[in-house]
Amino acid sequence: DNVNYWLTIWKNTYRNLLKRASPGSLFVCFEDLCRSPRDVLLGLFKLAGLSIEECSAGKKIKAPVNREVKNIEAEIKEEALQIYQNLLTRAQESTMQVQEDV
């Protein structure tokens, strides 16, 4: 496994998602979803006009174990971190939109 290969795949995928997402697209912060799955899902369900009562997905969502990764090329890492920051910004904007719409 070459971490640089997989990080490049991640980077290209999410850069493309940010570029092609329609203006009304909702982004969810993965860390928020793992930290407070029921709260995040509740907002999304309310926005969609659905009841969360029968949803058990929140009980199954868990954060992965973090591990230290070495040998990441600096340029790839910096690009990935910038894309990640852009994703976080979009997720924060989506959170505000959900709160306003609910």
Contacts in CASP RR format, 6 or more apart in sequence:
PFRMAT RR
TARGET T0000
AUTHOR 0000-0000-0000
METHOD contacts of the structure
MODEL  1
DNVNYWLTIWKNTYRNLLKRASPGSLFVCFEDLCRSPRDVLLGLFKLAGL
SIEECSAGKKIKAPVNREVKNIEAEIKEEALQIYQNLLTRAQESTMQVQE
DV
3 69 0 8 1.000
3 71 0 8 1.000
3 72 0 8 1.000
4 71 0 8 1.000
4 72 0 8 1.000
4 73 0 8 1.000
4 76 0 8 1.000
7 72 0 8 1.000
7 76 0 8 1.000
7 77 0 8 1.000
7 80 0 8 1.000
8 76 0 8 1.000
10 80 0 8 1.000
11 76 0 8 1.000
11 79 0 8 1.000
11 80 0 8 1.000
11 83 0 8 1.000
14 83 0 8 1.000
14 84 0 8 1.000
14 87 0 8 1.000
15 83 0 8 1.000
18 83 0 8 1.000
18 86 0 8 1.000
18 87 0 8 1.000
18 90 0 8 1.000
21 27 0 8 1.000
21 90 0 8 1.000
24 97 0 8 1.000
25 90 0 8 1.000
25 94 0 8 1.000
26 44 0 8 1.000
26 47 0 8 1.000
26 94 0 8 1.000
26 97 0 8 1.000
26 98 0 8 1.000
27 87 0 8 1.000
27 90 0 8 1.000
27 91 0 8 1.000
27 93 0 8 1.000
27 94 0 8 1.000
28 40 0 8 1.000
28 44 0 8 1.000
28 91 0 8 1.000
28 94 0 8 1.000
29 87 0 8 1.000
29 88 0 8 1.000
29 91 0 8 1.000
29 92 0 8 1.000
29 95 0 8 1.000
31 63 0 8 1.000
32 40 0 8 1.000
32 91 0 8 1.000
32 95 0 8 1.000
33 40 0 8 1.000
33 41 0 8 1.000
33 61 0 8 1.000
34 61 0 8 1.000
34 62 0 8 1.000
34 63 0 8 1.000
35 63 0 8 1.000
37 57 0 8 1.000
37 58 0 8 1.000
37 59 0 8 1.000
37 61 0 8 1.000
38 52 0 8 1.000
38 58 0 8 1.000
41 52 0 8 1.000
41 55 0 8 1.000
41 57 0 8 1.000
41 58 0 8 1.000
42 52 0 8 1.000
43 98 0 8 1.000
43 99 0 8 1.000
43 102 0 8 1.000
44 98 0 8 1.000
45 51 0 8 1.000
45 52 0 8 1.000
45 55 0 8 1.000
46 52 0 8 1.000
46 98 0 8 1.000
46 102 0 8 1.000
47 98 0 8 1.000
47 101 0 8 1.000
47 102 0 8 1.000
END
